Amino acid sequence: MPKEYSPDQRRVLTEQIYNQISLHGIKSYSMDQLAKDLQVSKKTVYKYYQNKETLIKSMMNQFTDELLHVELPKPVSFGDVSQTIHLAIQQAIKISRTFADGFVEELHEVYPSIYDDYQRNLDQFYKLIIDWLNEAAELGVTAKVDNEVVALIPPTMLPVFRRFYSEEDFDKHVENFEKLVIKMLKP
């Protein structure tokens, strides 16, 4: 996007672009449609994105940059753990939204290298959470459990919740789910 946009504006634009692409599908969405959606000329679109692949790559990079630049506090109290679990679940919710609508499956089909980068970044995010949980357990802040399982429960369960529950019920289930994960970790 144009350099004069603030990071918050770029985030909003990227979210709008993502919503349109997920609505129409990667294959069906065109650069012409992007220009219409952003209410700019095609020339402006092509000034910032060479083609649809660079658009998708930029969008995915912004998403994974936000994901990977999460600041995790040193786990010195169980309150830190609760806050970090909440943050991790919020990130998993964001991830589940991309999986729930078939976007990632289509990404894998159309742009496999972008998909591979996305998967590597997700793996890196989960490793970050697992390492943090292991550190918390070593410091005696949490119970010693299989932290790999704990870290992988949210991305596994949230798409299921999203598919079968209304938005209101989804929020209730996520809240209860978060309580369960925290209870599992309580020393």
N, C-alpha and C positions, 0 to 999 in steps of 0.2 A: 504494500500500500504506500501511498505517498509519504515521504519522510516527514512532512509537517504534521501528520497525525500523531497524537500522543499514544503511549502504550495502551492506555485504557480504550481509546478510540479504535486502535488496531484490533484489540481483543474483541470489541463489540462487532466490528466489521467481519472479523474472522468467524465469529459465532453466527452472524447473519449468513455469510457465505456457506458455512457448514450446514446450516438449517436448510438452505435452498438446495444444496447438493444432495443432502440426505433425502429431501422431499422428491427430487427429480431423478436421483441416481447419478453416479459418477459418469457413466457412459452417456446419459442423456443430457447432462448439463453442458452448456456451451459457453464459450467466452462471450458470445453475443448476449446470452442470457445474463451473464455476470455484469456486463456493462449496463443492461437494463435494470437489474436489481440494485446496482450501486448508483444508478442515475448519472453515469459518466459516459464519455465517448469510448468507443472500442480502442481508439488510439491511446487513451489514458490507461486502459486495462493492459494493453500490450507494452506499455512503458514499464510496468511493474512486474508483469508476468509474461514470460516468453510464450507460454502455452499452458494448456490445462494441467499438464504434469507439474510444471513449476508452481502453479497455483496450489495444487493439492499438496505438494511437498512443503511449501511455505506454511500452509494451514496446519499440517501435521507437525511440522517443526515447532510452531508456536504452541500447540497443545502439549507436546512432550517437553518443551523448555519449561513451561509452567509446572508440569508434573515433576521434573527432575530438580527444580530449584526450590524445593520445599526445605525450609530451615527446620531441622529437628533439634530440640533442646537436649542438653545432656540429661539423661534420665536420672535425676536425683530424688524424685518423689513419685509416688503413685499418681499424683495429680498431673505430673508431666506425661505419664503414660496415658492417662485418660484423655488428655488434650491431643496427644499425638495419634491415638487410636481414632478419635473423632476426625482429625484432619485426614488420616489415611482412608477412612471410610468415605469422607466427602470426595476425595480424589477417585476412589473406586466407583462412586456413584457417577462421577463425570465420565469415567471410562466405560461403565456399563451402558451409558446412553449411546455411545458409539457402537457398541456391540449389539445392543437391542434392536437397532433398526436395519441391520444388515450392511451398514456402511463399511465396516472393516472387512467383511467377506468380499464385497465388491472391490474394495481397495486391493485385496490380495490377488484378485483375478486381473484387474486392469493395470495396476502398478505394483508388481511384486517386490521391487527393490524398496519402494517407499514403505510397503507393508513390513518388510524385513527390518527396516530401520525402526519402525514403530514398535515391533515386537521386542527388539533389543532394548529399546528405551523402557518399555514396560518391565522387562526382566530386571533392568538396572534399578527401577523404582522399587520393585518388590524386594530386591536384594538389599537396598538401602533400609527398608522397613525391617527386614529380617535381622540385619546386622544391628540395628538400633534395639530391637527387642532382645536379641542375645546379650547385648551390652547391659540392658536393664536387668536381665536375669542374673548375669554375672555380678552385678552390683547389689543384688538382693532386693531390688526395687519391685520385681515381679516374680511370680512363681516360675519354676523351671518347667516349661512345656515345650512341645515341638513348635517353635516359632515359625517354621516354614509353613506348617499347616495353618496357624493363626493368620499369617500374612496372606495366604491364598484363599481363605474362606470368603472374604468380601467380594473379590472379583468373580468368584464362582457363583455365589448366591445372589448377588444383586441383579444380574440379568434375569434370573428366574423370578425374583420378586417383581421386577419391572414388567415382565410378560404377563404375570397372573393377577396383579393387584392394581386397583385404581391408584392415582397419584396420592390421594389421601391415605389409603391403606398402605401404600408403599412406604410413606413417611413413618407411619406407626411401626411397621415391620423393621425398618432400618433402625429406628430408635431402640426397639427391643433387641435387635441383633447386636447393636453397639453395646448395650448393657451386658449381653451374654459374653461377648469377646472380653470386655473389661473384667467380668466376673471370673472368666477362665484364667486371667493373668494375675488376679489378686493373690498376693503371697499369703 
